[in-house]
C-alpha cells in the first residue's frame, strides 16, 4: 500500500484476459469477495490513470490498475452544462471536464443503460436546450422531441470550455467550412510545468511520431501543418499559466506542442515531454487536465455576424492555481 492509501497492481502476461473484478479478488484475497464489485461501484478503480467501472473489463499485459482509498468525483451531468448562446441555427455551450463530446465508433454497441450511465455532451444537450427554451412541459407529454444538435468539432474528455453545435444542416455546413479554413478564433488557458516564454510553435503533426503516439514529424508529407501561439500570463512557482491561441486546429495540438517544447500541461497523462527524453514527472497535484477552451469566435452561419464568446478558468483549475501560488505544488 502506498503512502496515500492507494494500491497499485501491474497486469502480467498470466493475468491478461482476466476480468477486472476477478483480478481484484486475486490481488486482494484478504478482502470479502463482494468488495471488488463494491470498489467499482464506488468509483475507486483506475486503469492506466482512467476511471473504470466495468467489472467485466478484460485486462491487458502491462496495464496498471490502481485502487484508490476514496471515490473519484461523480461524472458531470446536464446541470454542469452552461449555455452561452442559442438561436434556431446554433448553440454555444461550456463543456465540463470529464464529459466526452460525442460517441466514438467503438461505443456504438453500448447498451441504452450504459449510455445513460456515461452520457456525452451530444446526448445531454437536447434536453438542456429543451428546458432553456421552455419546452420541457411539452417533452413530458411526448408531443415534442428535444431540439436536435449537430457536432462540428470536439474537445478532449478532460478539457473543459466553449464549444459550438449546429442546429440545422445549413449551419453545420457553414461552421464545418470555417473550421476547415481555420477562420475560427480559438484560445485556451493552460497551466504547464516550467516557465515557458512567449513563442510560436510550428510543426507537422502525425498519428505516430515514432513511438506510437501523436506528435511532430520532420517530413511535411507525413503530417498536418500545425501552429500554436503561446503567451505566458503568470509565472507561478515553476509553473506557468499560459494562453494558447490556435492558428490551426489539429487533434491534441496544444498538448503535443507544449509537451514537445518541454512544458507539458499539468495532469496530462499522455504527453509528458519531448520524444526521446525521460518523461517529466508530474508532481503538481492538478485535479485534472489543466486545459480550458476560454475563447471562441466565428461568423454566424446565416447572418454573417461576428460572434465572440469568453469563459473564465473553471473553479477547480482556479483553486489549483491558488494552491500553486501559495506552495508551488500541492
Wavefront OBJ file of the C-alpha trace (Angstrom):
o trace
v 0.000 0.000 0.000
v 1.281 3.453 -0.915
v 1.654 6.414 1.395
v -1.604 7.934 0.088
v -3.522 4.751 0.908
v -3.805 3.505 -2.677
v -2.799 0.098 -4.030
v -1.189 -0.462 -7.434
v -1.157 -3.725 -9.409
v 0.684 -4.434 -12.677
v -1.011 -6.816 -15.115
v 1.306 -9.697 -16.032
v 1.121 -11.973 -19.067
v -0.578 -14.663 -16.988
v -3.258 -12.226 -15.811
v -4.012 -10.781 -19.254
v -7.516 -11.622 -20.451
v -8.987 -11.948 -16.978
v -11.862 -9.716 -15.965
v -11.086 -6.751 -13.751
v -13.320 -7.928 -10.911
v -11.729 -11.410 -10.906
v -8.237 -9.931 -10.819
v -9.134 -7.593 -7.964
v -10.271 -10.607 -5.945
v -6.981 -12.430 -6.659
v -4.882 -9.391 -5.778
v -6.818 -8.738 -2.564
v -7.504 -12.244 -1.112
v -7.909 -10.862 2.411
v -10.912 -8.745 1.353
v -14.517 -10.028 1.237
v -15.498 -11.470 -2.150
v -18.070 -8.727 -2.686
v -15.621 -5.883 -2.068
v -14.178 -5.881 -5.586
v -17.534 -5.113 -7.173
v -18.198 -2.513 -4.492
v -14.928 -0.719 -5.284
v -16.005 -0.423 -8.913
v -19.449 0.881 -7.994
v -17.817 3.406 -5.665
v -15.591 4.737 -8.491
v -12.356 3.721 -6.739
v -10.577 1.828 -9.529
v -8.435 3.218 -12.341
v -6.686 1.518 -15.257
v -3.691 3.454 -16.588
v -4.992 6.537 -14.824
v -8.535 6.320 -16.205
v -11.590 5.500 -14.131
v -13.072 2.053 -14.815
v -16.481 0.920 -13.618
v -16.880 -2.174 -15.795
v -16.345 -5.373 -13.724
v -16.048 -7.455 -16.917
v -13.340 -5.254 -18.453
v -10.648 -7.617 -19.798
v -7.138 -6.688 -18.716
v -4.107 -6.395 -20.985
v -0.456 -7.098 -20.273
v 1.349 -4.058 -18.901
v -1.729 -2.180 -17.743
v -1.585 -0.598 -14.291
v -4.598 -0.996 -12.031
v -4.887 1.411 -9.120
v -7.303 1.041 -6.210
v -7.974 4.409 -4.610
v -8.695 4.971 -0.910
v -11.538 7.357 -1.795
v -14.102 7.584 -4.569
v -13.471 9.746 -7.634
v -15.944 12.576 -8.049
v -19.112 11.660 -9.895
v -19.194 12.467 -13.613
v -20.713 15.770 -14.717
v -24.416 15.940 -15.507
v -26.606 18.208 -17.600
v -26.699 20.607 -14.644
v -22.980 21.260 -15.276
v -23.559 22.341 -18.892
v -23.798 26.118 -19.286
v -25.473 27.560 -22.394
v -23.826 30.819 -23.549
v -25.895 31.423 -26.674
v -28.684 29.732 -28.601
v -30.835 30.545 -31.596
v -32.581 28.440 -34.239
v -29.280 27.840 -36.075
v -26.665 27.060 -33.430
v -25.856 26.780 -29.743
v -22.676 27.708 -27.849
v -22.112 25.833 -24.598
v -19.427 25.319 -21.993
v -18.463 21.649 -21.725
v -17.499 20.442 -18.256
v -14.357 18.390 -17.769
v -14.953 14.640 -17.594
v -17.572 14.538 -20.356
v -16.927 13.387 -23.920
v -18.260 15.465 -26.780
v -19.858 12.665 -28.792
v -19.955 8.898 -29.183
v -16.909 7.152 -30.603
v -17.336 4.362 -33.137
v -16.282 1.707 -30.621
v -19.175 2.763 -28.349
v -21.864 2.042 -30.945
v -22.602 -1.351 -29.348
v -23.181 0.095 -25.876
v -26.498 -0.700 -24.253
v -29.018 2.050 -23.542
v -28.341 1.588 -19.825
v -24.603 2.133 -20.243
v -25.221 5.168 -22.485
v -27.366 6.711 -19.751
v -24.658 5.993 -17.181
v -21.959 7.626 -19.312
v -23.740 10.274 -21.399
v -21.943 12.536 -23.847
v -22.464 16.250 -24.324
v -24.276 15.450 -27.561
v -26.629 13.144 -25.623
v -27.470 15.657 -22.904
v -27.562 18.923 -24.823
v -31.006 18.436 -26.437
v -32.649 18.142 -23.013
v -30.649 21.117 -21.717
v -31.862 23.166 -24.681
v -35.432 21.997 -24.301
v -35.500 23.235 -20.734
v -33.743 26.506 -21.504
v -36.196 27.152 -24.353
v -39.172 26.435 -22.131
v -40.308 23.250 -23.898
v -39.761 20.836 -21.009
v -43.514 20.619 -20.376
v -44.179 19.644 -23.999
v -41.481 16.990 -23.789
v -43.108 15.464 -20.743
v -46.279 14.924 -22.761
v -44.198 13.348 -25.572
v -45.712 15.722 -28.115
v -42.347 17.288 -28.996
v -38.851 15.975 -29.354
v -35.862 17.779 -27.802
v -34.124 20.188 -30.198
v -31.546 18.474 -32.399
v -27.841 19.333 -32.195
v -25.074 18.512 -34.680
v -21.422 18.337 -33.507
v -18.966 20.214 -35.743
v -15.834 19.875 -33.570
v -14.803 18.267 -30.302
v -12.873 18.796 -27.092
v -10.970 16.059 -25.260
v -12.874 14.404 -22.435
v -10.861 16.097 -19.677
v -10.711 19.504 -21.377
v -13.379 21.995 -20.360
v -14.626 25.024 -22.212
v -16.505 26.584 -25.083
v -17.981 24.603 -27.962
v -20.420 25.322 -30.768
v -23.028 22.892 -32.117
v -25.108 23.388 -35.259
v -28.880 23.010 -35.144
v -29.528 22.938 -38.895
v -27.796 21.347 -41.872
v -27.060 24.782 -43.362
v -25.412 25.936 -40.135
v -23.424 22.704 -39.956
v -22.029 23.223 -43.444
v -21.002 26.795 -42.703
v -19.354 26.013 -39.363
v -17.513 22.969 -40.724
v -16.166 25.136 -43.548
v -14.991 27.793 -41.083
v -13.155 25.140 -39.065
v -11.657 23.739 -42.258
v -10.428 27.179 -43.290
v -9.064 27.825 -39.754
v -11.058 31.078 -39.567
v -12.473 30.155 -36.145
v -10.915 32.185 -33.318
v -9.925 29.783 -30.521
v -7.851 30.446 -27.419
v -7.186 28.130 -24.485
v -5.883 28.618 -20.975
v -3.419 26.014 -19.717
v -1.304 25.533 -16.606
v 2.009 23.952 -17.577
v 5.208 22.712 -15.962
v 8.134 25.098 -16.154
v 8.494 28.753 -17.035
v 7.703 29.000 -20.726
v 8.368 32.176 -22.703
v 6.234 33.765 -25.418
v 6.688 31.872 -28.661
v 5.036 30.365 -31.702
v 5.311 26.605 -32.121
v 5.007 25.251 -35.656
v 5.295 21.634 -36.757
v 3.709 18.838 -38.768
v 1.592 16.505 -36.636
v 1.119 12.824 -37.457
v -0.777 9.968 -35.839
v 2.517 8.247 -34.996
v 5.655 10.314 -34.381
v 7.724 7.173 -33.980
v 6.709 5.882 -30.549
v 3.061 5.079 -31.227
v 1.787 8.493 -30.080
v 0.582 11.512 -31.990
v 3.308 14.071 -32.443
v 5.539 16.117 -34.689
v 7.391 14.599 -37.632
v 10.105 16.061 -39.857
v 8.507 15.068 -43.172
v 5.723 17.531 -44.126
v 4.192 14.863 -46.344
v 3.606 12.640 -43.295
v 1.806 15.171 -41.092
v -0.609 18.100 -40.917
v 0.634 21.647 -40.560
v 0.013 22.938 -37.017
v 0.668 26.366 -35.499
v 0.145 27.388 -31.848
v 0.848 30.849 -30.453
v 1.910 30.774 -26.780
v 1.642 33.761 -24.439
v 2.553 33.422 -20.739
v 0.109 35.131 -18.416
v 1.513 34.339 -14.978
v 4.578 32.526 -13.640
v 3.616 30.510 -10.570
v 6.442 28.770 -8.707
v 7.903 26.649 -11.519
v 4.590 26.576 -13.397
v 3.052 28.932 -15.932
v -0.499 29.960 -16.707
v -0.477 30.433 -20.492
v -2.804 31.454 -23.275
v -2.599 29.173 -26.306
v -4.098 30.635 -29.459
v -4.689 28.234 -32.334
v -3.850 29.162 -35.895
v -4.741 25.612 -36.909
v -6.763 23.032 -35.013
v -5.335 19.514 -35.007
v -6.065 16.649 -32.637
v -4.236 17.223 -29.305
v -2.330 20.095 -30.927
v -1.862 22.248 -27.818
v -0.959 19.322 -25.575
v 1.563 17.969 -28.081
v 3.210 21.310 -28.825
v 3.595 22.223 -25.159
v 4.866 18.756 -24.276
v 7.397 18.588 -27.088
v 8.650 22.055 -26.110
v 9.333 20.676 -22.617
v 6.345 22.251 -20.849
v 3.598 19.599 -20.604
v 0.152 20.516 -19.364
v -0.336 19.638 -15.692
v -2.024 16.235 -15.234
v -1.564 15.261 -18.883
v -1.028 11.509 -18.728
v -0.423 11.075 -22.463
v 2.137 13.727 -23.378
v 4.928 14.052 -20.810
v 7.812 15.698 -22.632
v 9.953 15.672 -25.795
v 10.366 12.463 -27.769
v 13.464 10.509 -26.759
v 13.792 12.106 -23.335
v 12.817 10.852 -19.903
v 9.151 11.698 -19.198
v 8.645 14.750 -16.992
v 7.284 13.707 -13.604
v 4.043 15.470 -12.682
v 4.047 16.456 -9.006
v 1.747 19.436 -9.470
v -1.309 17.818 -7.893
v -3.610 19.161 -10.614
v -7.169 17.838 -10.155
v -7.450 17.050 -13.882
v -6.010 18.061 -17.239
v -5.289 21.778 -16.766
v -6.642 22.901 -20.130
v -9.690 25.097 -20.767
v -11.171 26.443 -24.017
v -11.593 30.064 -22.942
v -12.374 31.909 -26.165
v -14.430 31.004 -29.236
v -15.151 33.346 -32.127
v -16.750 32.708 -35.510
v -19.076 34.128 -38.138
v -22.768 33.375 -37.690
v -23.682 30.837 -40.408
v -26.797 32.689 -41.536
v -26.449 36.357 -40.573
v -22.702 36.736 -41.093
v -22.401 38.498 -37.734
v -19.075 38.123 -35.915
v -19.665 36.333 -32.608
v -17.130 36.075 -29.781
v -17.587 34.187 -26.526
v -15.333 34.060 -23.469
v -15.163 31.778 -20.458
v -13.145 32.155 -17.258
v -10.942 29.470 -15.775
v -13.264 26.962 -14.030
v -13.344 26.749 -10.247
v -11.334 23.511 -9.995
v -8.446 24.908 -12.051
v -8.692 28.314 -10.410
v -8.428 26.677 -6.973
v -5.465 24.654 -8.222
v -3.799 27.851 -9.408
v -4.349 29.448 -5.995
v -2.668 26.470 -4.321
v 0.318 26.778 -6.647
v 0.620 30.435 -5.741
v 0.784 29.510 -2.059
v 3.023 26.459 -2.127
v 4.459 25.868 -5.585
v 2.946 22.357 -5.596
v 0.129 20.638 -3.779
l 1 2 3 4 5 6 7 8 9 10 11 12 13 14 15 16 17 18 19 20 21 22 23 24 25 26 27 28 29 30 31 32 33 34 35 36 37 38 39 40 41 42 43 44 45 46 47 48 49 50 51 52 53 54 55 56 57 58 59 60 61 62 63 64 65 66 67 68 69 70 71 72 73 74 75 76 77 78 79 80 81 82 83 84 85 86 87 88 89 90 91 92 93 94 95 96 97 98 99 100 101 102 103 104 105 106 107 108 109 110 111 112 113 114 115 116 117 118 119 120 121 122 123 124 125 126 127 128 129 130 131 132 133 134 135 136 137 138 139 140 141 142 143 144 145 146 147 148 149 150 151 152 153 154 155 156 157 158 159 160 161 162 163 164 165 166 167 168 169 170 171 172 173 174 175 176 177 178 179 180 181 182 183 184 185 186 187 188 189 190 191 192 193 194 195 196 197 198 199 200 201 202 203 204 205 206 207 208 209 210 211 212 213 214 215 216 217 218 219 220 221 222 223 224 225 226 227 228 229 230 231 232 233 234 235 236 237 238 239 240 241 242 243 244 245 246 247 248 249 250 251 252 253 254 255 256 257 258 259 260 261 262 263 264 265 266 267 268 269 270 271 272 273 274 275 276 277 278 279 280 281 282 283 284 285 286 287 288 289 290 291 292 293 294 295 296 297 298 299 300 301 302 303 304 305 306 307 308 309 310 311 312 313 314 315 316 317 318 319 320 321 322 323 324 325 326 327 328 329 330
